[in-house]
Amino acid sequence: MRPLLCLLSLLLAACISTPSTKVKTPDSRPSLAVTGAPEGSQLFVDGKQMGEAAVYDGRPRVLLIEAGTHLVDVRDKAGRVLFEQTVFVESETKTIQVQ
């Protein structure tokens, strides 16, 4: 009985310690970078607030978006539009220069 119990314990331990593999697929969506945005200004894409515009400066952070045409605007703290542009992105990083 004891040898059988040892064998079962060994088999159970072997099942638990089997190697596993994780496959990570890189995100291939296009991205948006914003340069020259004033501190505290907010980035909007298609009317949705994405956060502080200066965060997505492309060094290293960018905003991943779906391919296609998007309305991009940057607003100051009071909500006034500082910059607005319709952009088309396909598979690259599109850099927006706020002036």
MMTF fields as JSON, N, C-alpha, C and O atoms, coordinates in Angstrom:
{
  "mmtfVersion": "1.0.0",
  "mmtfProducer": "UNKNOWN",
  "numBonds": 395,
  "numAtoms": 396,
  "numGroups": 99,
  "numChains": 1,
  "numModels": 1,
  "chainsPerModel": [1],
  "groupsPerChain": [99],
  "chainIdList": ["A"],
  "bondAtomList": [4, 2, 8, 6, 12, 10, 16, 14, 20, 18, 24, 22, 28, 26, 32, 30, 36, 34, 40, 38, 44, 42, 48, 46, 52, 50, 56, 54, 60, 58, 64, 62, 68, 66, 72, 70, 76, 74, 80, 78, 84, 82, 88, 86, 92, 90, 96, 94, 100, 98, 104, 102, 108, 106, 112, 110, 116, 114, 120, 118, 124, 122, 128, 126, 132, 130, 136, 134, 140, 138, 144, 142, 148, 146, 152, 150, 156, 154, 160, 158, 164, 162, 168, 166, 172, 170, 176, 174, 180, 178, 184, 182, 188, 186, 192, 190, 196, 194, 200, 198, 204, 202, 208, 206, 212, 210, 216, 214, 220, 218, 224, 222, 228, 226, 232, 230, 236, 234, 240, 238, 244, 242, 248, 246, 252, 250, 256, 254, 260, 258, 264, 262, 268, 266, 272, 270, 276, 274, 280, 278, 284, 282, 288, 286, 292, 290, 296, 294, 300, 298, 304, 302, 308, 306, 312, 310, 316, 314, 320, 318, 324, 322, 328, 326, 332, 330, 336, 334, 340, 338, 344, 342, 348, 346, 352, 350, 356, 354, 360, 358, 364, 362, 368, 366, 372, 370, 376, 374, 380, 378, 384, 382, 388, 386, 392, 390],
  "bondOrderList": [1, 1, 1, 1, 1, 1, 1, 1, 1, 1, 1, 1, 1, 1, 1, 1, 1, 1, 1, 1, 1, 1, 1, 1, 1, 1, 1, 1, 1, 1, 1, 1, 1, 1, 1, 1, 1, 1, 1, 1, 1, 1, 1, 1, 1, 1, 1, 1, 1, 1, 1, 1, 1, 1, 1, 1, 1, 1, 1, 1, 1, 1, 1, 1, 1, 1, 1, 1, 1, 1, 1, 1, 1, 1, 1, 1, 1, 1, 1, 1, 1, 1, 1, 1, 1, 1, 1, 1, 1, 1, 1, 1, 1, 1, 1, 1, 1, 1],
  "groupList": [{"groupName": "MET", "atomNameList": ["N", "CA", "C", "O"], "elementList": ["N", "C", "C", "O"], "formalChargeList": [0, 0, 0, 0], "bondAtomList": [1, 0, 2, 1, 3, 2], "bondOrderList": [1, 1, 2], "singleLetterCode": "M", "chemCompType": "L-PEPTIDE LINKING"}, {"groupName": "ARG", "atomNameList": ["N", "CA", "C", "O"], "elementList": ["N", "C", "C", "O"], "formalChargeList": [0, 0, 0, 0], "bondAtomList": [1, 0, 2, 1, 3, 2], "bondOrderList": [1, 1, 2], "singleLetterCode": "R", "chemCompType": "L-PEPTIDE LINKING"}, {"groupName": "PRO", "atomNameList": ["N", "CA", "C", "O"], "elementList": ["N", "C", "C", "O"], "formalChargeList": [0, 0, 0, 0], "bondAtomList": [1, 0, 2, 1, 3, 2], "bondOrderList": [1, 1, 2], "singleLetterCode": "P", "chemCompType": "L-PEPTIDE LINKING"}, {"groupName": "LEU", "atomNameList": ["N", "CA", "C", "O"], "elementList": ["N", "C", "C", "O"], "formalChargeList": [0, 0, 0, 0], "bondAtomList": [1, 0, 2, 1, 3, 2], "bondOrderList": [1, 1, 2], "singleLetterCode": "L", "chemCompType": "L-PEPTIDE LINKING"}, {"groupName": "CYS", "atomNameList": ["N", "CA", "C", "O"], "elementList": ["N", "C", "C", "O"], "formalChargeList": [0, 0, 0, 0], "bondAtomList": [1, 0, 2, 1, 3, 2], "bondOrderList": [1, 1, 2], "singleLetterCode": "C", "chemCompType": "L-PEPTIDE LINKING"}, {"groupName": "SER", "atomNameList": ["N", "CA", "C", "O"], "elementList": ["N", "C", "C", "O"], "formalChargeList": [0, 0, 0, 0], "bondAtomList": [1, 0, 2, 1, 3, 2], "bondOrderList": [1, 1, 2], "singleLetterCode": "S", "chemCompType": "L-PEPTIDE LINKING"}, {"groupName": "ALA", "atomNameList": ["N", "CA", "C", "O"], "elementList": ["N", "C", "C", "O"], "formalChargeList": [0, 0, 0, 0], "bondAtomList": [1, 0, 2, 1, 3, 2], "bondOrderList": [1, 1, 2], "singleLetterCode": "A", "chemCompType": "L-PEPTIDE LINKING"}, {"groupName": "ILE", "atomNameList": ["N", "CA", "C", "O"], "elementList": ["N", "C", "C", "O"], "formalChargeList": [0, 0, 0, 0], "bondAtomList": [1, 0, 2, 1, 3, 2], "bondOrderList": [1, 1, 2], "singleLetterCode": "I", "chemCompType": "L-PEPTIDE LINKING"}, {"groupName": "THR", "atomNameList": ["N", "CA", "C", "O"], "elementList": ["N", "C", "C", "O"], "formalChargeList": [0, 0, 0, 0], "bondAtomList": [1, 0, 2, 1, 3, 2], "bondOrderList": [1, 1, 2], "singleLetterCode": "T", "chemCompType": "L-PEPTIDE LINKING"}, {"groupName": "LYS", "atomNameList": ["N", "CA", "C", "O"], "elementList": ["N", "C", "C", "O"], "formalChargeList": [0, 0, 0, 0], "bondAtomList": [1, 0, 2, 1, 3, 2], "bondOrderList": [1, 1, 2], "singleLetterCode": "K", "chemCompType": "L-PEPTIDE LINKING"}, {"groupName": "VAL", "atomNameList": ["N", "CA", "C", "O"], "elementList": ["N", "C", "C", "O"], "formalChargeList": [0, 0, 0, 0], "bondAtomList": [1, 0, 2, 1, 3, 2], "bondOrderList": [1, 1, 2], "singleLetterCode": "V", "chemCompType": "L-PEPTIDE LINKING"}, {"groupName": "ASP", "atomNameList": ["N", "CA", "C", "O"], "elementList": ["N", "C", "C", "O"], "formalChargeList": [0, 0, 0, 0], "bondAtomList": [1, 0, 2, 1, 3, 2], "bondOrderList": [1, 1, 2], "singleLetterCode": "D", "chemCompType": "L-PEPTIDE LINKING"}, {"groupName": "GLY", "atomNameList": ["N", "CA", "C", "O"], "elementList": ["N", "C", "C", "O"], "formalChargeList": [0, 0, 0, 0], "bondAtomList": [1, 0, 2, 1, 3, 2], "bondOrderList": [1, 1, 2], "singleLetterCode": "G", "chemCompType": "PEPTIDE LINKING"}, {"groupName": "GLU", "atomNameList": ["N", "CA", "C", "O"], "elementList": ["N", "C", "C", "O"], "formalChargeList": [0, 0, 0, 0], "bondAtomList": [1, 0, 2, 1, 3, 2], "bondOrderList": [1, 1, 2], "singleLetterCode": "E", "chemCompType": "L-PEPTIDE LINKING"}, {"groupName": "GLN", "atomNameList": ["N", "CA", "C", "O"], "elementList": ["N", "C", "C", "O"], "formalChargeList": [0, 0, 0, 0], "bondAtomList": [1, 0, 2, 1, 3, 2], "bondOrderList": [1, 1, 2], "singleLetterCode": "Q", "chemCompType": "L-PEPTIDE LINKING"}, {"groupName": "PHE", "atomNameList": ["N", "CA", "C", "O"], "elementList": ["N", "C", "C", "O"], "formalChargeList": [0, 0, 0, 0], "bondAtomList": [1, 0, 2, 1, 3, 2], "bondOrderList": [1, 1, 2], "singleLetterCode": "F", "chemCompType": "L-PEPTIDE LINKING"}, {"groupName": "TYR", "atomNameList": ["N", "CA", "C", "O"], "elementList": ["N", "C", "C", "O"], "formalChargeList": [0, 0, 0, 0], "bondAtomList": [1, 0, 2, 1, 3, 2], "bondOrderList": [1, 1, 2], "singleLetterCode": "Y", "chemCompType": "L-PEPTIDE LINKING"}, {"groupName": "HIS", "atomNameList": ["N", "CA", "C", "O"], "elementList": ["N", "C", "C", "O"], "formalChargeList": [0, 0, 0, 0], "bondAtomList": [1, 0, 2, 1, 3, 2], "bondOrderList": [1, 1, 2], "singleLetterCode": "H", "chemCompType": "L-PEPTIDE LINKING"}],
  "groupTypeList": [0, 1, 2, 3, 3, 4, 3, 3, 5, 3, 3, 3, 6, 6, 4, 7, 5, 8, 2, 5, 8, 9, 10, 9, 8, 2, 11, 5, 1, 2, 5, 3, 6, 10, 8, 12, 6, 2, 13, 12, 5, 14, 3, 15, 10, 11, 12, 9, 14, 0, 12, 13, 6, 6, 10, 16, 11, 12, 1, 2, 1, 10, 3, 3, 7, 13, 6, 12, 8, 17, 3, 10, 11, 10, 1, 11, 9, 6, 12, 1, 10, 3, 15, 13, 14, 8, 10, 15, 10, 13, 5, 13, 8, 9, 8, 7, 14, 10, 14],
  "groupIdList": [1, 2, 3, 4, 5, 6, 7, 8, 9, 10, 11, 12, 13, 14, 15, 16, 17, 18, 19, 20, 21, 22, 23, 24, 25, 26, 27, 28, 29, 30, 31, 32, 33, 34, 35, 36, 37, 38, 39, 40, 41, 42, 43, 44, 45, 46, 47, 48, 49, 50, 51, 52, 53, 54, 55, 56, 57, 58, 59, 60, 61, 62, 63, 64, 65, 66, 67, 68, 69, 70, 71, 72, 73, 74, 75, 76, 77, 78, 79, 80, 81, 82, 83, 84, 85, 86, 87, 88, 89, 90, 91, 92, 93, 94, 95, 96, 97, 98, 99],
  "secStructList": [7, 2, 2, 2, 2, 2, 2, 2, 2, 2, 2, 2, 2, 2, 2, 2, 6, 7, 7, 7, 7, 7, 7, 7, 7, 7, 7, 7, 7, 7, 3, 3, 3, 3, 3, 1, 7, 7, 6, 6, 7, 3, 3, 3, 3, 6, 6, 3, 3, 3, 3, 3, 4, 4, 4, 4, 1, 1, 1, 1, 7, 7, 3, 3, 7, 7, 1, 3, 3, 3, 3, 3, 3, 3, 3, 7, 6, 6, 7, 7, 3, 3, 3, 3, 3, 3, 3, 3, 3, 1, 1, 1, 3, 3, 3, 3, 3, 7, 7],
  "xCoordList": [0.812, 0.0, 0.866, 0.587, 1.911, 2.792, 3.494, 3.577, 4.01, 4.626, 3.617, 3.977, 2.385, 1.358, 1.096, 0.945, 1.042, 0.84, 2.005, 1.788, 3.21, 4.401, 4.344, 4.679, 3.929, 3.835, 2.785, 3.025, 1.637, 0.591, 1.051, 0.767, 1.755, 2.286, 3.279, 3.279, 4.12, 5.112, 4.44, 4.838, 3.425, 2.685, 1.965, 1.957, 1.369, 0.682, 1.668, 1.372, 2.812, 3.843, 4.331, 4.617, 4.428, 4.87, 3.839, 4.206, 2.566, 1.513, 1.507, 1.265, 1.764, 1.732, 2.92, 2.796, 4.04, 5.255, 5.564, 6.717, 4.548, 4.813, 5.101, 4.532, 5.973, 6.297, 5.105, 4.277, 5.036, 3.965, 4.584, 5.663, 3.896, 4.369, 3.319, 2.133, 3.749, 2.857, 3.264, 4.438, 2.285, 2.538, 1.915, 0.718, 2.717, 2.219, 2.27, 3.318, 1.139, 1.061, 1.136, 0.356, 2.055, 2.15, 0.906, 0.303, 0.534, -0.629, -0.222, 0.667, -0.856, -0.457, -1.371, -1.331, -2.201, -3.067, -2.236, -1.155, -2.729, -2.033, -2.083, -2.851, -1.263, -1.209, -1.145, -0.9, -1.374, -1.404, -0.451, -0.474, 0.392, 1.285, 0.966, 0.615, 1.085, 0.772, 1.99, 2.474, 2.483, 3.608, 3.167, 2.29, 3.774, 3.494, 2.22, 1.787, 1.615, 0.373, 0.707, 1.619, -0.027, 0.221, -0.061, -0.903, 0.635, 0.441, -0.994, -1.52, -1.611, -2.972, -4.041, -5.218, -3.654, -4.648, -5.08, -4.331, -6.296, -6.882, -7.0, -7.284, -6.777, -6.877, -8.232, -8.659, -8.906, -10.179, -10.049, -9.478, -10.57, -10.607, -12.059, -12.662, -12.606, -14.005, -14.943, -15.929, -14.626, -15.48, -15.29, -15.946, -14.407, -14.175, -12.863, -11.831, -12.913, -11.726, -10.763, -11.15, -9.492, -8.476, -7.481, -6.67, -7.54, -6.608, -5.762, -6.024, -4.748, -3.878, -3.085, -2.439, -3.144, -2.535, -1.024, -0.455, -0.369, 1.096, 1.617, 2.784, 0.792, 1.216, 1.543, 2.445, 0.818, 0.986, 1.982, 1.674, 3.158, 4.158, 4.995, 5.855, 4.75, 5.511, 6.825, 7.538, 7.176, 8.435, 8.18, 8.359, 7.815, 7.503, 6.011, 5.617, 5.159, 3.718, 3.044, 3.282, 2.204, 1.333, -0.063, -0.227, -1.055, -2.429, -2.76, -2.742, -3.064, -3.459, -4.892, -5.771, -5.131, -6.471, -6.758, -5.852, -7.992, -8.378, -8.044, -8.06, -7.748, -7.478, -8.721, -9.849, -8.49, -9.61, -9.455, -8.379, -10.551, -10.581, -11.105, -12.112, -10.415, -10.784, -10.702, -9.851, -11.598, -11.534, -10.744, -11.142, -9.629, -8.743, -8.762, -8.564, -9.0, -8.875, -8.225, -8.288, -7.591, -6.92, -7.606, -7.764, -8.013, -8.738, -7.975, -7.341, -8.055, -7.409, -8.253, -9.293, -7.807, -8.476, -9.908, -10.763, -10.169, -11.511, -12.419, -13.603, -11.873, -12.668, -12.647, -13.336, -11.855, -11.748, -10.866, -9.837, -11.286, -10.534, -9.291, -9.387, -8.118, -6.845, -6.397, -5.709, -6.798, -6.366, -7.43, -7.974, -7.72, -8.678, -8.265, -7.942, -8.277, -7.887, -8.525, -8.631, -8.943, -9.405, -8.201, -7.541, -7.912, -6.736, -7.161, -8.154, -6.403, -6.591, -5.348, -4.234, -5.53, -4.409, -4.695, -5.827, -3.636, -3.815, -3.014, -3.584, -1.7, -0.888, 0.381, 1.329, 0.387, 1.592, 1.27, 0.134, 2.283, 2.06, 1.899, 2.785, 0.768, 0.484, 0.817, 0.294, 1.699, 2.085, 1.343, 1.388, 0.663, -0.075, 0.756, 1.193, 0.984, 1.74, 0.733, 0.109, 0.586, -0.308, 0.462, 1.568, -0.12, 0.571, -0.202, 0.219],
  "yCoordList": [-1.181, 0.0, 1.26, 2.227, 1.223, 2.383, 2.68, 3.849, 1.658, 1.952, 2.567, 3.433, 2.133, 2.686, 4.151, 4.98, 4.469, 5.837, 6.721, 7.855, 6.229, 6.977, 7.219, 8.308, 6.226, 6.346, 7.39, 8.216, 7.358, 8.34, 9.752, 10.697, 9.901, 11.208, 11.724, 12.91, 10.842, 11.21, 11.644, 12.637, 10.902, 11.247, 12.585, 13.389, 12.826, 14.084, 15.253, 16.307, 15.067, 16.112, 16.394, 17.543, 15.373, 15.552, 16.339, 17.142, 16.125, 16.844, 18.325, 19.175, 18.625, 20.012, 20.8, 21.997, 20.164, 20.894, 20.836, 21.002, 20.604, 20.57, 21.986, 22.95, 22.117, 23.45, 24.049, 23.331, 25.365, 26.047, 27.122, 27.641, 27.436, 28.434, 29.514, 29.217, 30.773, 31.901, 32.562, 32.853, 32.791, 33.459, 34.844, 34.974, 35.872, 37.242, 37.79, 37.783, 38.26, 38.847, 40.364, 40.946, 41.006, 42.464, 43.131, 42.636, 44.255, 44.998, 45.768, 46.619, 45.479, 46.088, 47.233, 47.675, 47.722, 48.851, 50.107, 50.25, 51.01, 52.28, 53.085, 52.769, 54.115, 54.905, 56.391, 56.801, 57.174, 58.62, 59.195, 58.796, 60.139, 60.857, 62.34, 62.818, 63.067, 64.492, 65.239, 64.957, 66.19, 67.008, 68.466, 68.903, 69.205, 70.633, 70.96, 72.112, 69.988, 70.247, 70.932, 70.501, 71.998, 72.672, 71.756, 70.862, 71.981, 71.178, 71.334, 72.444, 70.217, 70.225, 70.134, 69.957, 70.253, 70.147, 68.696, 67.777, 68.496, 67.171, 66.774, 67.604, 65.498, 64.945, 64.272, 63.496, 64.581, 63.965, 63.315, 63.901, 62.123, 61.419, 61.036, 60.304, 61.537, 61.285, 61.656, 60.965, 62.755, 63.255, 62.589, 62.965, 61.606, 60.893, 61.36, 61.41, 61.701, 62.172, 61.012, 59.973, 61.203, 60.163, 60.434, 59.57, 61.63, 61.969, 63.16, 63.842, 63.399, 64.554, 64.37, 63.342, 65.373, 65.279, 65.104, 64.342, 65.795, 65.75, 64.358, 64.063, 63.507, 62.146, 61.344, 60.507, 61.596, 60.833, 61.53, 61.789, 61.827, 62.576, 61.707, 62.221, 60.407, 59.509, 59.056, 58.281, 59.509, 59.149, 58.592, 59.377, 57.44, 56.344, 56.159, 55.351, 56.899, 56.602, 57.166, 58.304, 56.342, 56.724, 56.194, 55.326, 56.72, 56.26, 55.298, 55.677, 54.05, 53.063, 53.334, 53.481, 53.4, 53.653, 52.668, 52.0, 52.588, 51.728, 52.432, 53.661, 51.669, 52.239, 52.957, 52.537, 54.048, 54.783, 56.27, 56.76, 56.987, 58.441, 58.826, 58.29, 59.76, 60.193, 61.708, 62.341, 62.282, 63.701, 63.819, 63.286, 64.518, 64.677, 66.139, 67.033, 66.376, 67.752, 67.778, 66.822, 68.923, 69.177, 70.387, 71.418, 70.254, 71.331, 71.749, 70.933, 73.063, 73.552, 73.197, 72.551, 73.616, 73.262, 73.79, 73.206, 74.905, 75.495, 74.835, 75.159, 73.917, 73.229, 73.864, 73.397, 74.937, 75.583, 74.745, 74.213, 74.64, 73.86, 74.649, 75.764, 74.042, 74.649, 74.158, 74.863, 72.944, 72.305, 71.298, 70.582, 71.253, 70.258, 69.845, 70.688, 68.542, 68.031, 66.666, 65.856, 66.43, 65.104, 64.372, 64.873, 63.182, 62.421, 61.039, 60.485, 60.501, 59.124, 58.356, 58.746, 57.267, 56.409, 55.006, 54.525, 54.359, 53.011, 51.98, 51.035, 52.145, 51.138, 51.743, 51.024, 53.031, 53.703, 54.554, 54.574, 55.254, 56.239, 57.595, 58.065, 58.203, 59.537, 60.53, 60.436, 61.506, 62.519, 63.812, 64.33, 64.327, 65.58, 66.653, 66.477, 67.768, 68.895, 69.991, 70.602, 70.227, 71.287, 72.588, 72.687, 73.582, 74.892, 75.97, 77.127],
  "zCoordList": [0.0, 0.0, 0.0, -0.709, 0.804, 0.907, -0.427, -0.806, -1.166, -2.461, -3.439, -4.235, -3.383, -4.268, -3.926, -4.824, -2.656, -2.206, -2.647, -3.075, -2.552, -2.998, -4.504, -4.971, -5.253, -6.703, -7.084, -7.965, -6.434, -6.706, -6.354, -7.09, -5.243, -4.845, -5.873, -6.202, -6.376, -7.385, -8.681, -9.289, -9.1, -10.321, -10.173, -11.105, -9.025, -8.773, -8.797, -9.36, -8.199, -8.192, -9.614, -9.951, -10.436, -11.82, -12.617, -13.474, -12.35, -13.061, -12.703, -13.561, -11.472, -11.015, -11.555, -11.816, -11.724, -12.101, -13.597, -13.996, -14.426, -15.862, -16.364, -15.852, -17.354, -17.864, -18.601, -19.163, -18.589, -19.32, -20.207, -19.922, -21.261, -22.21, -22.361, -22.502, -22.333, -22.553, -23.861, -24.091, -24.702, -25.973, -25.889, -25.631, -26.104, -26.083, -27.495, -28.142, -27.962, -29.286, -29.136, -28.382, -29.833, -29.712, -30.287, -31.239, -29.694, -30.169, -31.419, -31.364, -32.526, -33.797, -34.206, -35.354, -33.277, -33.603, -33.839, -33.269, -34.667, -34.847, -33.547, -32.638, -33.474, -32.252, -32.571, -33.706, -31.539, -31.651, -30.615, -29.451, -31.045, -30.139, -30.254, -31.333, -29.154, -29.125, -28.602, -27.506, -29.384, -28.932, -28.846, -29.592, -27.941, -27.803, -27.048, -27.05, -26.409, -25.661, -24.339, -23.633, -23.997, -22.723, -21.537, -21.619, -20.456, -19.256, -18.757, -18.675, -18.431, -17.923, -18.999, -18.683, -20.267, -21.339, -21.499, -21.171, -22.007, -22.133, -23.599, -24.463, -23.86, -25.209, -25.367, -24.512, -26.482, -26.823, -28.189, -29.109, -28.321, -29.603, -29.846, -29.062, -30.936, -31.286, -30.141, -29.887, -29.453, -28.375, -27.035, -26.063, -26.955, -25.693, -25.073, -25.742, -23.787, -23.089, -22.847, -22.312, -23.251, -23.124, -21.998, -21.665, -21.413, -20.349, -20.726, -21.717, -19.929, -20.15, -21.448, -21.652, -22.314, -23.643, -23.571, -24.352, -22.65, -22.563, -22.215, -22.475, -21.639, -21.28, -22.544, -22.532, -23.62, -24.863, -25.794, -26.957, -25.282, -26.048, -26.989, -27.704, -26.992, -27.865, -27.273, -27.91, -26.079, -25.434, -24.051, -23.12, -23.789, -24.692, -24.918, -25.759, -24.177, -24.236, -25.47, -25.877, -26.044, -27.148, -26.83, -25.973, -27.52, -27.333, -28.456, -29.627, -28.107, -29.112, -29.524, -28.675, -30.834, -31.355, -32.485, -32.984, -32.871, -33.986, -35.298, -35.367, -36.319, -37.641, -38.154, -37.899, -38.882, -39.457, -39.26, -38.917, -39.482, -39.364, -37.993, -37.531, -37.342, -35.993, -35.886, -36.51, -35.086, -34.749, -33.455, -32.419, -33.526, -32.372, -31.951, -32.773, -30.669, -30.19, -28.827, -28.053, -28.559, -27.287, -26.681, -27.336, -25.417, -24.732, -23.484, -22.815, -23.186, -21.97, -20.751, -20.878, -19.575, -18.321, -18.265, -17.6, -18.969, -18.983, -20.026, -20.108, -20.817, -21.821, -23.199, -24.106, -23.371, -24.683, -25.606, -25.19, -26.855, -27.838, -28.254, -28.766, -28.021, -28.411, -29.782, -30.521, -30.099, -31.343, -31.738, -30.896, -33.04, -33.528, -34.929, -35.766, -35.18, -36.496, -36.718, -35.797, -37.945, -38.34, -38.911, -39.82, -38.379, -38.81, -39.278, -38.807, -40.202, -40.647, -40.251, -40.602, -39.523, -39.134, -39.635, -39.587, -40.119, -40.664, -39.894, -39.349, -39.841, -39.167, -38.548, -38.233, -38.385, -37.925, -36.699, -36.224, -36.195, -35.143, -35.812, -36.525, -35.572, -36.097, -35.018, -33.908, -35.327, -34.353, -34.639, -35.755, -33.634, -33.715, -33.05, -31.913, -33.737, -33.182, -32.795, -33.662, -31.503, -31.007, -31.059, -30.527, -31.699, -31.824, -31.133, -31.131]
}
